């Protein structure tokens, strides 16, 4: 799947889980830029992404992401 | 060295003059001065604990370099594990070994076995819980690739032992303080004035509010069987304010001193007494510790147990808070305190309000709406109960204290002995003053942040008034509650 499509799909998951209609994800987006994206909702997002893409991240991957771009890199690498 | 003492005043004046005027605002020289000052400050109380701090700093400096240079993940993990084991190991040895020994001896005794275990004579190195947490976050985040290694040893060692924060926090992360240490610091008038103002607020909270309440609460706690239930209840409530004023007062002084030296350190309190639920309370109380625990305890556990849904979150949060409790010291009361707070999160997790940010809704007169005020009161009651566990010397004493509160003497007028009744009334007046100023400035960094006040005369009158209170009502320099953690 190309990167654009992955971002679009992840963006939909964000909107759904965080209950926010106006989320626009870019590579350099961080948790500080998105309302309600904190340590708890982060896990809900991860679980939803894993289900949607049928993948499994390692703990280190999840704890190392600095921004959305790095998260997308991990999805692409699977 | 305690902030509110004469030797510290001389110390800080000397540092200030050398820092800005003699060293000509040269960053490298300023850092060397700061490092010497840090070790002087730290060794002042007991120089024998200084070598441990220096050796630990050197070890983590080299571990950092090794983690950065290793190309394979496996090697990075090995060096990180050494760092984590050393940090956790030294905490376990210095803080908890006697606790484990006595707990085991009691356990064996309870099943009828006699043991010959002896406790060790261990000095608890001051600030060890605070600087170890700084070092742990350094190696873990390097391993996670969150930032680049520090090659400047002086800047690194200054970060670890930064004297305003070493004894009682805030626990700054490397990426907050190290970049500031390696960039130029020139005298910033506005920041320094802000620092002085915050120090004054800290002095007021510590010396006027906390230390006067302490006279009353110490008497109540030491002789609790002599007093009525109502007095014990009042003692428990006063202790919440004492604890807050003592610890946040210390943090205000630490942050203020750092500001004078040109640093912005992590905010540690955001008006926890105005919290609307327990999750909100912990987002506002001792923030540098709770965010540390969130990143290095709660998150890894939550990630690991993520497929278990709410159960996974509950296990992660309860473990997190039991550790948070035990971080305060080696006593079952602290473990119970942590467990209690962890369990209070369960209804919030199940109802989904855990992650929701709370907002205080105000009436036209600026007071909280009745529903929000109710939530604050409920949270305050929950916190008060938790701090009875925290303050008790043992679980038995906690149960006894609660039993005394629940007796028929709860209906009597609360009263302590002799002159302490006057101190009690003064304490309540000081609490009202503190809370009023904090409420009015709850959107600002600290309660005395009144720089936007229009009338200069009014502003200076408030400063002067607080000075007079500190001078006349400030109890003698007593130690801070959080030094022993």
Interface residues (C-beta under 8 A of the other chain):
Chain A: X36 X38 X39 X40 X41 X42 X43 X46 X47 X59 X60 X62 X63 X64 X66
Chain B: X73 X144 X145 X146 X294 X295 X298 X299 X300 X302 X303 X304 X306 X307 X313 X354 X355 X356 X357
